[in-house]
Amino acid sequence: MTDSPQPARKPNPARAGVLFYAKDPARLSAFYERILGATVLHADADHRVLKSADTQLIIHAIPEQYSRDIVIASPPKAREEQAIKPFFTVASLEDAERAAEQCGGRAAGPVWPGPGMRVRNFCDPEGNIVHLREMLPG
């Protein structure tokens, strides 16, 4: 009896994550790839699925009939009215700030101390506000 090749196993779907709607999915993906060190698991014309050490992000293109009237400022204007603010852990807030500026985003506001961490808000290239955490040693 010969062993037949086994089909490649697909990774299990994530149990939790964040879905962002985007006018420019490739640009938003590049931002989170850089900031979070995320890798692309899947990409097509309308979706990009990213995986970082802690979470999975899905970036979904806003359909053209809705996105044509959306204007994204440069630098992006923070969407202060958003009802949710995702948070992610990064190795360094300073490195995240440099990467954000290079990828069309920006730091937003001061660095705050937290229990065992330092935190800061960031604005991604489309104006979504995210909370980044740098864990402190000890």
PERALIN-V631906 format. One line per field, one symbol per residue. psi: psi as a letter, one per 40 degrees, with the letter a starting at -180 (. if undefined). Layout:
# PERALIN-V631906
psi=???
This chain:
# PERALIN-V631906
psi=hihihiihhiiiiieiahhhhidgdddddddddddefiihdihadeihhihaddihhhhhhhidddedehhhihiihhgdeieihiiihidhddddddddddeeaiigiihiiiheiiiiiihieeehhihihhiii.
